[in-house]
Amino acid sequence: MTSMNIFNIAGSGMNAQNLRLNLVASNISNANSVSSSLDEVYKSRQPVFAAELKNIMDKANAASSVNVLGVVESQAPPIMEYAPNHPMADELGYIYKPNVNTVEEMANMMSASRSYENNVEVLNTAKDLILQTLRMGQ
């Protein structure tokens, strides 16, 4: 594996975790939104990642980066709440809240943040090692 592959792999990991953090922020910011119909209610969104296994069978180049395959919406049903006096209530008196679990989202945010930090540390360590190698000839 060349030293530049390290930067590509860590960069792809940082991009993936950045997307994950943005989706967590979107989910948390919409957690308390209310809708008057099932079709319009916000649905929790999660990223789908896959390891890009290039030349994994070649032991000399067994490196993989992260591919973002897309974003999926949760299929869990929204929360129906009976609130006939609410201005957004439907004809039956129900309002609909998103299927966002803020505790899970906060745990997801901490995990994504730590993963991002780990990738930054990999980049910094690789950079320091390359600089130390260049200084060896002085």
ABEGO torsion letter per residue (X at the ends): XBAAAAAAAAAAAAAAAAAAAAAAAAAAAAAABBBABAAABBBBBBBBBBBBBBGAABAABBBBBBBBAEBBBBABBBBBBBBAABAABBAAGBBBBBABBAAAAAAAAAAAAAAAAAAAAAAAAAAAAAAAAAAAAX
